[in-house]
Amino acid sequence: MPDWIRGRFIGMLATLQNTIMGTAMFLGGVLLEAFSPRMLGLAGGVLLTVMGAGFAAVYFLSRHRFHNVADCEDDDAAAQTEATL
């Protein structure tokens, strides 16, 4: 990352992090009025587990697709190198 933008980038990340944390704490407080802490914790754990499994599935499925594209690019580069020799 270029030095001239590093400070802005880190500042934006900190702003985003604090905004999300504040919003999550507010929503957690509101939800605690309707649900028990144990049920809310269970729902959060299930949500994070499902999201993690979804991200892992997308990663492994897209990794295979991008891996094949990289192989094609390597084959093209090798063919060009052989053609120049």
C-alpha positions, 0 to 999 in steps of 0.5 A: 500500500502506498505511504500517502494513502496508508493513514487514510486507509487505517483511519477508515478501517478504524471508523468502520470497525467502531461503527459496526461494533456500536451498532452491534452493541445497540442491536444486542441490547434491543434483542436482549429485551425480547430474547434470553441471553442464552438464546441470543448467544445460540442464535449468534453462534449458529449464524457465525457457523453458517456464515463460516461454512458458506465462506469456506464453500465459496472459497473452495469452489472458486479456488478450483475455478481460478486455479484452472484459469492460472493453469491456462495462463501458464500454458499460454506463457509457456507456448509463447516462450517456446515460440520465441525459441 
